[in-house]
């Protein structure tokens, strides 16, 4: 069975540029109490998703500019999809959230009318999503980055694959 979360073995030019972008931001440092900064967390625990693969069905787009809300709402409503946070490449890399079909691994773009050309992100467990406060979870500066704190040893209950890349 094909993995629902494919990671390209041979890197395209865009993939290499996005990885370099994340590495530069991750190297910028992190606060002492954190195990990672947001880009470092995504770089360590994230993976590439193929934007060319079409989802098995259509889903309605949410409100422009509210990607975290749109994606979490869809993942809470449809158990066949998982919520993902990370970076997507349109013209430039931006922090973004989307969903992925659990069977096919296809990206479900919940906000942008045009799909990005590249997606790299961390899949969150639906059980966590259902009991957590509203996202974002990775770049959650308003709640002092609880997922990024070193004291948060429970990544296995937050992200898919138990916090292993």
Buried (B, 14 or more C-beta within 10 A) or exposed (E): EEEBBEBEEEEEEBBEBBBEBBEEBBEEEBEEEBBBBBBBBBBBBBBBBBBEBEBEEEBEBBEEEBBBBBBBBBBEEBEBBBBBBBBBBEEEBEBBBBBBBBEBBBBBBBBBEEBBBBBBBBBBBBEBBEEBEEBBBBBBEEEEBEBBBEEBEEBEEBBBBEBEE
